[in-house]
Amino acid sequence: MTSRRGKSVSAHERVDKRRLRPVVQRARHALAKHLSIARMPLHTHPCVGREAELEQLSHWLNNPRTRLLTVAGPSGIGKTHLACEFARQCLARGYGVAYVNLIRLNRAEQIVHELFHVLDVSFPGDSVWQWMVSRVFHRPTLLVLDDFPPLPVPEATRFIHELLFAAPPLQILITASQPLDIVGEQVLALSPLPPPHPDQRTADALRKNPCVQLLLTYANPNFQLNSYTAERIARVCIEQGGYPGRLVQVATLMHGTSFDRFFQRYQQWRAQQQAAGYDQAQQVAKRFAELREEQRRVILCWSVFVGSFGISAAAAVARISPNAVAEMLSQLEAKQLVQRVASEPEPRYQLHPALAQLPIVTSKTPAQQRELALRLQQYYSGQLHYWQRNRLAVDSIRRHCFDERETLQRTFEWLAHAGETNAIIALMAHLVEACGNRPPAIILDWGLRYATHATTLSDAERIAIAKPLMLGLIFSGLNEWAHQLARWLANSPEFALQMGRWHHNLADGAKAREYYIAAWLLAEQRGDRVGAARAYMSLAESEAVIGNLATAEQLIEDVRRYYPPTRLPDAERSEFHYVVGYLSYQQGRFRRSLEAYQTALRYAQDGTPIWREMSRVHLEMGNPHKAIQLAEEALGKLRKDVEAHQPSIHALYGCLGDAYTVLADYDTALDYHQRALQFWRTLRQPRWICWSLNRLAEIELMTRDNGHSWRLAQQGVPEARALLEEAWQVIEPTYLNLLHRARTVHNLGWLAWHEARYEDAEQYLLQALELRRTCGAEYGVMRTLELLGRVYTALQCPDEARRCYSEASAIRARLRLRYHSRQVKSHNLSAQRRRRA
């Protein structure tokens, strides 16, 4: 037994989980008895004027693909009341609900600690809390995270994603002042309630207004809305701007007094609020007015930044030297008009919040917006060029761009308003390239909206902006977002290679082959040998994935002959050895595969996918501890990313699940495979869905082979037969995915053998054997022959069984494979069954 880092811990982790099962039952009891909402604020009145928002939340909850939603808005807008009202509606519908208030938190890891505190259990520790979450939230549950604090985005993102991945039935509703900018996040931006129209002054008309309804709901029950009070009530609602929190405070002033006395108290209260709120703003405005004209002009330029900014960016926008900027920032910091928010790796500043809200600072004419946006576009283009020329690591460039993503988005928005389409196209293309085709998700989202909805774009401009966006979506794993872009780029010859990759990711092998061949022909016509080699290698990988191993091997030999890898750049050289390693793995030549992956790693800029494939190879070679170590190292690297690549993470979860299955840690294996399956279902990836379903079924098949009593049904998971039938329905319509079809049919035969349905098992396994022989997957042929030998032994056909075992042994000897310890145990158990038979 090993830990997730591959270190030997005996059966310690498994014992801990057994001891935690009563704790899981206690937490489930807290959910069932609604103890998990004990700290939820008690609102005795309905959520007035928010019927449309509640309907939007209901639609979100009914869509399992969108599991994270943030209700965003300023303080007093009614976020908490709306979330609590929706939580109570969910309780009435039979949903589990947990409410956690995060207002006092200052570190991201406290989110999980507070959740377990609400569930009336202690935090179980970093090694098993995800297992606990997966067991507690085993049915559809709404988790409300109220008053989300301004935590560092990467850390908060990691814990939110870990919660979602650990418990597939869980949906999270967050209330915060700003969206969290997490991949997959939906945002419901709350607006103030509409105040009465100036023409609405009669009592009957005012009763229909949400602001007035809210005020009357919380007011003195004896208060009467009539012709005498109507005009003043309308004035109160307008002055409070439709903010529910302020209106509730005003309503409390009505209790125990007459209307005239209430209105006097209201005016006094409003004057006090204005004095408290405007005092600091007036002081900041006064200090701003005392500045020299040049300093005021510079601050107006700096107001373009959203959040913090560095000295070089400030100099570029204000068109003054960096030395002058540094000196001016020191002076403004002394006047408390600018705040330093970071010193490392470079000083970063932001305007005082009160200064940033002054109308004289924020208001800009369209001409000013255009000029500032063009200056920012020139600055970012120059900065990206400088980073690339000095070979700054792509991860560092992505982190810089992620830190300034909101200012980048504002730059694009202002350029769009100014009609600077060429500047948008140039900056987007440069940004995507410098970020290794993975720019911030918020930029991809904006670009997709712009390309789709902008009415002023010509066809050529729309295609030009679609190209970098398509690259960003493909490399970020957001293939489902790219269907509209793909329609525009379908007939673009120079984009054929990327279109092939997109169709390959969607498991459309026919289209992928068509585009890869077109890309190769175009590169050959242009004399671009590197481009031709890249298209050839991509085609070989695609053929290997769908099961045409002989074709893939011929393509690899053609690359060796016509495009020698030693003459290719490092990136293409690494890709060549990666494809060789993948093809060799599918053929069962694991030593050759491992050597190819190790060579690819020497030339790769990002070794994460290679580590994943090496983990799979080590597992098949009988070294699950090494497989876990490599997968954990790759996960550690991915989790440090500012926006982790979720498809890679979940592919690694599948690798870890396989390794823990071999080690007979079936609970941990189930956790990993369930997380992966939920993610692939969200992305609607048929190849990966089939892959995960088969892996889940194989956990139970391995337990039966090893004589273990563990079963999927005991864990609240569909039994193996249902999983395999679903896998067949998913993979059968896809194009030529022979490897996954063969695995599914093989597993159906494996299950039928365990259930003593020997004739069915024979039919399934013969079909799997034919598919695997067609593919040229010798390793798969060997595994099917070994299982078919068991079936023929049970059917008392010794000659056929002997022939299957003999051919399987010859293949095993040719591939130089040895039995895993678990396979040896399974083989011995099968021999005992044969002797008993």
ZAMARGU-4260 file (C-alpha; in steps of 0.2 Angstrom, whole numbers, plus 5000, padded with zeros to 4 digits):
<rodrens>
0) 5000/5000/5000 | 5007/5017/4996 | 5002/5035/4998 | 4998/5046/4984 | 5017/5051/4983
5) 5022/5033/4981 | 5029/5031/4998 | 5025/5015/5008 | 5013/5018/5022 | 5007/5000/5024
10) 4988/5000/5027 | 4988/5016/5037 | 4977/5026/5025 | 4965/5012/5022 | 4963/5010/5041
15) 4960/5029/5043 | 4946/5029/5030 | 4938/5014/5039 | 4938/5024/5056 | 4931/5039/5047
20) 4916/5031/5041 | 4906/5035/5057 | 4911/5053/5054 | 4904/5052/5037 | 4888/5046/5044
25) 4887/5060/5056 | 4890/5073/5043 | 4877/5065/5032 | 4865/5066/5047 | 4869/5084/5049
30) 4864/5087/5031 | 4848/5076/5032 | 4842/5085/5048 | 4847/5102/5041 | 4860/5105/5054
35) 4871/5112/5040 | 4861/5127/5038 | 4860/5132/5057 | 4870/5147/5054 | 4861/5153/5039
40) 4853/5170/5042 | 4834/5169/5046 | 4825/5181/5034 | 4807/5182/5040 | 4801/5191/5024
45) 4801/5185/5006 | 4814/5191/4994 | 4805/5205/4986 | 4808/5210/4968 | 4820/5195/4964
50) 4808/5183/4956 | 4818/5184/4940 | 4834/5180/4948 | 4827/5166/4958 | 4821/5158/4941
55) 4838/5160/4934 | 4845/5151/4949 | 4833/5137/4947 | 4838/5135/4929 | 4856/5135/4934
60) 4853/5121/4947 | 4844/5110/4934 | 4859/5111/4923 | 4872/5098/4929 | 4885/5105/4917
65) 4886/5122/4926 | 4891/5118/4944 | 4898/5135/4950 | 4889/5151/4950 | 4894/5168/4959
70) 4880/5180/4964 | 4891/5197/4962 | 4886/5214/4968 | 4891/5228/4980 | 4887/5227/4999
75) 4868/5230/5003 | 4862/5224/4985 | 4854/5208/4993 | 4866/5194/4989 | 4864/5185/5005
80) 4845/5186/5006 | 4844/5180/4988 | 4855/5165/4991 | 4846/5160/5007 | 4829/5161/4999
85) 4835/5150/4985 | 4843/5138/4998 | 4826/5136/5007 | 4818/5133/4990 | 4830/5119/4987
90) 4827/5112/5004 | 4808/5111/5000 | 4812/5102/4984 | 4822/5089/4993 | 4840/5095/4989
95) 4853/5094/5002 | 4859/5111/5007 | 4875/5117/5017 | 4878/5135/5021 | 4895/5142/5025
100) 4899/5160/5029 | 4917/5165/5025 | 4917/5183/5030 | 4931/5180/5043 | 4942/5170/5032
105) 4959/5176/5027 | 4967/5160/5019 | 4960/5149/5005 | 4963/5133/5015 | 4951/5139/5028
110) 4936/5136/5016 | 4937/5117/5018 | 4940/5119/5037 | 4924/5130/5039 | 4914/5117/5028
115) 4918/5103/5040 | 4914/5114/5055 | 4897/5117/5048 | 4895/5098/5045 | 4898/5096/5064
120) 4914/5086/5061 | 4932/5089/5063 | 4944/5092/5048 | 4950/5075/5044 | 4967/5081/5037
125) 4974/5085/5020 | 4976/5067/5014 | 4958/5062/5016 | 4947/5077/5016 | 4943/5075/4997
130) 4938/5057/5001 | 4927/5063/5015 | 4918/5076/5004 | 4915/5063/4990 | 4906/5052/5003
135) 4896/5066/5012 | 4890/5074/4996 | 4884/5058/4988 | 4868/5065/4982 | 4863/5082/4974
140) 4868/5095/4986 | 4869/5114/4985 | 4884/5122/4995 | 4881/5141/4998 | 4898/5150/5001
145) 4892/5167/5008 | 4902/5183/5009 | 4917/5176/4999 | 4933/5186/5004 | 4945/5193/4992
150) 4958/5179/4993 | 4972/5176/4980 | 4964/5169/4965 | 4975/5154/4961 | 4973/5147/4979
155) 4954/5150/4980 | 4952/5142/4963 | 4962/5127/4968 | 4951/5124/4983 | 4934/5127/4974
160) 4939/5115/4960 | 4945/5102/4972 | 4928/5103/4980 | 4919/5101/4964 | 4930/5087/4958
165) 4929/5077/4974 | 4910/5077/4974 | 4902/5076/4957 | 4884/5079/4963 | 4889/5095/4972
170) 4884/5112/4965 | 4892/5128/4973 | 4883/5145/4975 | 4895/5159/4980 | 4891/5177/4985
175) 4905/5190/4983 | 4907/5208/4978 | 4916/5203/4962 | 4917/5187/4951 | 4931/5175/4955
180) 4936/5173/4937 | 4937/5154/4939 | 4936/5143/4924 | 4918/5136/4922 | 4911/5150/4933
185) 4894/5158/4929 | 4890/5175/4936 | 4874/5182/4941 | 4877/5201/4943 | 4864/5208/4955
190) 4857/5226/4950 | 4848/5237/4962 | 4829/5236/4962 | 4821/5248/4950 | 4816/5264/4960
195) 4799/5272/4957 | 4798/5282/4940 | 4796/5301/4943 | 4778/5300/4936 | 4773/5286/4948
200) 4767/5297/4963 | 4750/5289/4967 | 4748/5276/4980 | 4741/5263/4969 | 4755/5265/4956
205) 4769/5264/4970 | 4762/5248/4977 | 4767/5239/4961 | 4785/5245/4963 | 4798/5233/4971
210) 4807/5246/4981 | 4791/5252/4989 | 4785/5234/4991 | 4801/5230/5000 | 4800/5245/5011
215) 4782/5242/5016 | 4786/5223/5020 | 4798/5229/5034 | 4789/5244/5039 | 4777/5247/5054
220) 4762/5236/5051 | 4751/5251/5055 | 4759/5262/5041 | 4747/5267/5027 | 4752/5272/5010
225) 4741/5286/5005 | 4741/5302/4995 | 4749/5311/5009 | 4764/5299/5011 | 4766/5292/4993
230) 4777/5306/4987 | 4789/5306/5001 | 4790/5287/5001 | 4794/5288/4982 | 4808/5301/4986
235) 4815/5289/4999 | 4816/5275/4987 | 4824/5285/4974 | 4837/5293/4986 | 4842/5275/4992
240) 4845/5270/4974 | 4835/5254/4975 | 4848/5245/4987 | 4838/5232/4997 | 4850/5234/5012
245) 4847/5252/5013 | 4829/5251/5012 | 4827/5239/5026 | 4837/5250/5037 | 4825/5265/5032
250) 4810/5254/5036 | 4816/5251/5054 | 4815/5269/5057 | 4796/5269/5054 | 4793/5258/5070
255) 4785/5266/5085 | 4783/5283/5078 | 4772/5294/5066 | 4775/5296/5048 | 4781/5315/5051
260) 4792/5310/5065 | 4799/5295/5054 | 4803/5307/5040 | 4813/5319/5051 | 4822/5304/5058
265) 4826/5298/5040 | 4833/5315/5035 | 4844/5315/5051 | 4850/5297/5047 | 4853/5301/5029
270) 4864/5316/5034 | 4874/5306/5045 | 4877/5293/5032 | 4882/5306/5019 | 4894/5314/5032
275) 4902/5297/5036 | 4903/5291/5018 | 4908/5307/5010 | 4920/5313/5023 | 4935/5303/5016
280) 4929/5305/4998 | 4929/5324/5001 | 4947/5324/5009 | 4953/5313/4994 | 4945/5325/4982
285) 4952/5340/4990 | 4970/5333/4990 | 4967/5328/4971 | 4962/5346/4968 | 4978/5353/4976
290) 4989/5343/4964 | 4998/5351/4950 | 4989/5350/4933 | 5002/5338/4926 | 5000/5326/4941
295) 4981/5327/4939 | 4983/5323/4920 | 4994/5308/4925 | 4981/5301/4937 | 4968/5302/4924
300) 4978/5291/4913 | 4982/5279/4927 | 4963/5277/4931 | 4962/5266/4915 | 4970/5252/4926
305) 4959/5239/4934 | 4967/5234/4950 | 4986/5237/4952 | 4999/5242/4939 | 5018/5243/4938
310) 5030/5257/4934 | 5033/5253/4916 | 5015/5251/4912 | 5011/5268/4921 | 5025/5276/4911
315) 5018/5270/4895 | 5001/5275/4898 | 5005/5293/4904 | 5019/5295/4891 | 5033/5300/4904
320) 5049/5292/4909 | 5049/5278/4922 | 5061/5288/4933 | 5048/5302/4933 | 5034/5289/4937
325) 5043/5282/4952 | 5046/5300/4959 | 5028/5305/4956 | 5022/5289/4964 | 5032/5292/4979
330) 5024/5309/4981 | 5007/5303/4978 | 5009/5289/4991 | 5014/5302/5004 | 4998/5311/5000
335) 4988/5295/5002 | 4982/5296/4984 | 4991/5280/4979 | 4994/5264/4988 | 5008/5252/4986
340) 5001/5234/4985 | 5017/5224/4982 | 5035/5226/4982 | 5041/5209/4974 | 5046/5205/4961
345) 5043/5223/4956 | 5033/5237/4965 | 5015/5238/4961 | 5003/5252/4965 | 4984/5256/4964
350) 4974/5272/4966 | 4966/5275/4982 | 4948/5268/4981 | 4940/5284/4984 | 4950/5293/4971
355) 4946/5279/4958 | 4928/5283/4961 | 4928/5302/4958 | 4918/5306/4943 | 4931/5318/4937
360) 4943/5304/4937 | 4932/5290/4930 | 4923/5300/4916 | 4932/5300/4899 | 4926/5305/4882
365) 4927/5292/4868 | 4942/5300/4861 | 4951/5299/4878 | 4946/5280/4879 | 4953/5277/4862
370) 4969/5286/4865 | 4972/5277/4881 | 4967/5260/4874 | 4979/5262/4860 | 4993/5267/4872
375) 4990/5251/4882 | 4989/5240/4866 | 5006/5247/4861 | 5013/5244/4879 | 5007/5226/4880
380) 5013/5222/4862 | 5030/5229/4866 | 5030/5220/4883 | 5025/5203/4875 | 5039/5205/4862
385) 5052/5209/4875 | 5047/5194/4885 | 5048/5182/4870 | 5064/5190/4863 | 5073/5187/4880
390) 5065/5169/4881 | 5055/5172/4897 | 5047/5155/4902 | 5029/5154/4895 | 5023/5150/4913
395) 5030/5167/4919 | 5022/5176/4904 | 5005/5168/4908 | 5006/5174/4926 | 5010/5192/4921
400) 4995/5192/4909 | 4984/5183/4922 | 4988/5197/4935 | 4983/5210/4922 | 4969/5201/4914
405) 4956/5214/4919 | 4966/5229/4912 | 4968/5218/4896 | 4950/5215/4895 | 4946/5234/4897
410) 4959/5238/4884 | 4950/5226/4872 | 4933/5233/4876 | 4939/5251/4873 | 4947/5246/4857
415) 4931/5238/4851 | 4921/5254/4856 | 4933/5264/4846 | 4932/5253/4831 | 4950/5248/4831
420) 4948/5231/4824 | 4966/5229/4817 | 4973/5233/4834 | 4962/5220/4843 | 4967/5207/4830
425) 4985/5211/4832 | 4985/5211/4851 | 4974/5195/4853 | 4986/5185/4841 | 5002/5191/4850
430) 4994/5188/4867 | 4989/5170/4863 | 5006/5166/4855 | 5016/5173/4870 | 5005/5163/4882
435) 5008/5147/4873 | 4991/5147/4866 | 4983/5148/4883 | 4979/5166/4887 | 4968/5170/4902
440) 4951/5163/4901 | 4942/5180/4904 | 4951/5186/4888 | 4945/5170/4878 | 4928/5173/4884
445) 4928/5191/4879 | 4935/5187/4862 | 4922/5174/4859 | 4908/5186/4863 | 4916/5200/4852
450) 4919/5188/4837 | 4901/5181/4838 | 4891/5197/4841 | 4901/5212/4834 | 4891/5218/4819
455) 4904/5229/4811 | 4916/5215/4807 | 4919/5210/4789 | 4921/5191/4785 | 4940/5193/4784
460) 4941/5202/4800 | 4930/5189/4809 | 4941/5175/4802 | 4957/5184/4808 | 4951/5186/4826
465) 4944/5168/4826 | 4961/5160/4822 | 4970/5165/4839 | 4954/5162/4848 | 4952/5145/4841
470) 4970/5141/4846 | 4967/5147/4864 | 4951/5136/4866 | 4959/5121/4859 | 4975/5122/4870
475) 4964/5126/4885 | 4953/5111/4883 | 4938/5121/4879 | 4933/5113/4863 | 4915/5114/4865
480) 4916/5133/4865 | 4923/5133/4847 | 4909/5126/4836 | 4905/5144/4829 | 4923/5148/4826
485) 4926/5131/4817 | 4912/5135/4805 | 4921/5151/4800 | 4938/5143/4799 | 4932/5127/4790
490) 4938/5133/4773 | 4954/5141/4778 | 4968/5131/4771 | 4982/5139/4782 | 4972/5134/4798
495) 4969/5115/4792 | 4982/5109/4805 | 4972/5117/4820 | 4956/5111/4813 | 4962/5094/4812
500) 4967/5095/4831 | 4950/5101/4835 | 4941/5087/4827 | 4954/5075/4834 | 4949/5081/4852
505) 4931/5079/4848 | 4934/5061/4842 | 4930/5064/4824 | 4944/5054/4816 | 4937/5056/4798
510) 4937/5075/4799 | 4954/5075/4808 | 4962/5064/4794 | 4955/5076/4781 | 4962/5092/4788
515) 4979/5084/4793 | 4981/5078/4775 | 4976/5096/4768 | 4989/5104/4780 | 5002/5092/4774
520) 4999/5096/4756 | 4999/5114/4759 | 5015/5113/4769 | 5023/5103/4755 | 5018/5116/4742
525) 5026/5130/4752 | 5042/5120/4755 | 5039/5121/4773 | 5047/5104/4779 | 5044/5108/4798
530) 5025/5111/4795 | 5024/5095/4784 | 5032/5085/4797 | 5021/5092/4810 | 5005/5088/4800
535) 5012/5070/4797 | 5015/5067/4815 | 4998/5074/4820 | 4990/5062/4807 | 5000/5047/4815
540) 4994/5051/4832 | 4976/5053/4827 | 4977/5036/4818 | 4985/5028/4833 | 4971/5035/4844
545) 4957/5028/4834 | 4965/5011/4832 | 4973/5011/4815 | 4990/5006/4822 | 4997/4999/4806
550) 4994/5015/4797 | 5001/5025/4811 | 5017/5015/4811 | 5019/5017/4792 | 5017/5036/4795
555) 5030/5036/4808 | 5042/5027/4796 | 5038/5040/4783 | 5043/5054/4795 | 5059/5045/4798
560) 5063/5044/4780 | 5057/5060/4773 | 5058/5072/4788 | 5073/5065/4799 | 5069/5070/4817
565) 5087/5075/4821 | 5085/5090/4808 | 5069/5096/4816 | 5067/5109/4830 | 5066/5104/4848
570) 5047/5105/4849 | 5044/5095/4833 | 5057/5082/4839 | 5049/5080/4855 | 5032/5078/4847
575) 5039/5064/4836 | 5046/5054/4850 | 5030/5057/4860 | 5019/5049/4845 | 5032/5035/4844
580) 5029/5032/4863 | 5010/5032/4862 | 5010/5021/4847 | 5022/5008/4855 | 5011/5009/4871
585) 4996/5004/4861 | 5005/4990/4853 | 5011/4983/4870 | 5030/4987/4867 | 5032/4996/4884
590) 5051/4996/4885 | 5051/5005/4868 | 5037/5016/4873 | 5047/5021/4889 | 5063/5025/4879
595) 5053/5036/4867 | 5045/5046/4881 | 5061/5049/4890 | 5069/5055/4873 | 5053/5066/4871
600) 5056/5073/4888 | 5073/5079/4884 | 5067/5091/4870 | 5050/5096/4878 | 5046/5113/4885
605) 5031/5106/4895 | 5034/5088/4901 | 5017/5086/4910 | 5008/5075/4896 | 5024/5065/4894
610) 5024/5061/4913 | 5006/5056/4912 | 5010/5043/4898 | 5025/5037/4907 | 5015/5034/4922
615) 5003/5023/4911 | 5018/5013/4904 | 5026/5010/4922 | 5009/5003/4927 | 5008/4991/4913
620) 5026/4986/4917 | 5021/4981/4934 | 5027/4996/4944 | 5012/5005/4951 | 5022/5015/4964
625) 5032/5023/4950 | 5016/5026/4941 | 5009/5035/4956 | 5025/5045/4959 | 5025/5052/4941
630) 5007/5056/4941 | 5008/5065/4957 | 5023/5075/4951 | 5013/5080/4935 | 4998/5085/4946
635) 5009/5096/4957 | 5016/5105/4942 | 4998/5108/4935 | 4991/5114/4951 | 5004/5128/4952
640) 4998/5135/4936 | 4987/5151/4937 | 4973/5143/4927 | 4976/5124/4929 | 4973/5114/4913
645) 4958/5104/4919 | 4958/5090/4905 | 4976/5086/4909 | 4972/5085/4928 | 4958/5073/4925
650) 4967/5062/4913 | 4980/5061/4928 | 4966/5056/4940 | 4962/5042/4928 | 4980/5036/4929
655) 4980/5037/4948 | 4964/5027/4948 | 4971/5013/4938 | 4987/5012/4949 | 4977/5012/4965
660) 4966/4998/4958 | 4981/4987/4955 | 4986/4991/4973 | 4969/4985/4979 | 4965/5002/4986
665) 4948/5002/4978 | 4940/5016/4988 | 4954/5028/4982 | 4953/5022/4964 | 4934/5024/4964
670) 4936/5042/4970 | 4949/5047/4956 | 4938/5038/4942 | 4922/5046/4948 | 4930/5064/4947
675) 4937/5060/4930 | 4920/5054/4923 | 4910/5069/4930 | 4922/5081/4921 | 4922/5072/4904
680) 4903/5071/4905 | 4903/5090/4908 | 4914/5092/4892 | 4904/5079/4882 | 4920/5070/4877
685) 4914/5052/4871 | 4931/5044/4870 | 4936/5050/4888 | 4918/5046/4895 | 4920/5028/4888
690) 4938/5027/4895 | 4932/5032/4912 | 4917/5020/4912 | 4928/5006/4908 | 4940/5010/4921
695) 4926/5011/4934 | 4919/4994/4929 | 4937/4986/4929 | 4938/4990/4948 | 4925/4978/4951
700) 4931/4965/4939 | 4948/4966/4947 | 4941/4963/4964 | 4932/4948/4958 | 4948/4941/4950
705) 4956/4944/4967 | 4942/4936/4977 | 4938/4952/4986 | 4921/4957/4993 | 4922/4975/4988
710) 4908/4980/4975 | 4903/4996/4966 | 4885/4994/4971 | 4890/4995/4990 | 4898/5012/4986
715) 4882/5019/4978 | 4889/5017/4960 | 4880/5008/4946 | 4885/4990/4944 | 4898/4985/4931
720) 4886/4979/4918 | 4877/4996/4918 | 4893/5005/4916 | 4899/4994/4902 | 4882/4996/4893
725) 4883/5014/4894 | 4901/5014/4888 | 4896/5005/4872 | 4881/5017/4869 | 4894/5031/4870
730) 4908/5024/4859 | 4898/5015/4846 | 4892/5030/4836 | 4909/5038/4835 | 4921/5036/4820
735) 4932/5020/4820 | 4937/5021/4839 | 4942/5003/4838 | 4953/5003/4854 | 4939/5009/4865
740) 4926/4997/4857 | 4938/4982/4859 | 4941/4987/4878 | 4922/4988/4881 | 4918/4972/4873
745) 4933/4963/4881 | 4926/4969/4898 | 4909/4964/4894 | 4916/4946/4891 | 4926/4947/4907
750) 4910/4951/4917 | 4900/4937/4908 | 4914/4925/4913 | 4913/4930/4932 | 4894/4928/4931
755) 4896/4911/4923 | 4888/4916/4907 | 4901/4907/4897 | 4893/4907/4880 | 4890/4926/4881
760) 4908/4928/4887 | 4915/4918/4872 | 4905/4929/4860 | 4911/4945/4867 | 4929/4940/4868
765) 4929/4933/4850 | 4922/4950/4845 | 4935/4959/4855 | 4949/4948/4848 | 4944/4952/4831
770) 4944/4971/4834 | 4961/4970/4843 | 4969/4960/4829 | 4962/4972/4816 | 4970/4986/4826
775) 4987/4977/4828 | 4986/4979/4847 | 4996/4964/4852 | 4995/4967/4870 | 4976/4968/4869
780) 4976/4952/4859 | 4986/4944/4873 | 4975/4949/4887 | 4959/4944/4877 | 4967/4927/4873
785) 4971/4924/4891 | 4954/4927/4897 | 4947/4917/4882 | 4957/4903/4888 | 4948/4904/4905
790) 4931/4904/4896 | 4936/4888/4886 | 4942/4880/4902 | 4925/4883/4910 | 4916/4876/4894
795) 4927/4861/4896 | 4936/4864/4879 | 4954/4860/4884 | 4961/4860/4866 | 4954/4878/4862
800) 4960/4884/4880 | 4977/4877/4877 | 4978/4885/4860 | 4973/4902/4867 | 4986/4901/4882
805) 5000/4895/4870 | 4997/4910/4858 | 4996/4922/4873 | 5012/4915/4880 | 5021/4918/4864
810) 5015/4936/4863 | 5020/4939/4881 | 5037/4932/4877 | 5039/4942/4861 | 5034/4958/4870
815) 5045/4953/4885 | 5031/4956/4898 | 5030/4949/4915 | 5015/4946/4926 | 5010/4959/4939
820) 5009/4953/4957 | 4990/4955/4956 | 4989/4946/4939 | 4999/4932/4947 | 4986/4931/4961
825) 4972/4932/4949 | 4980/4918/4938 | 4982/4907/4953 | 4964/4909/4958 | 4959/4905/4940
830) 4969/4889/4941 | 4961/4884/4957 | 4944/4886/4949 | 4949/4876/4934 | 4955/4862/4945
835) 4939/4862/4955 | 4929/4862/4938
</rodrens>
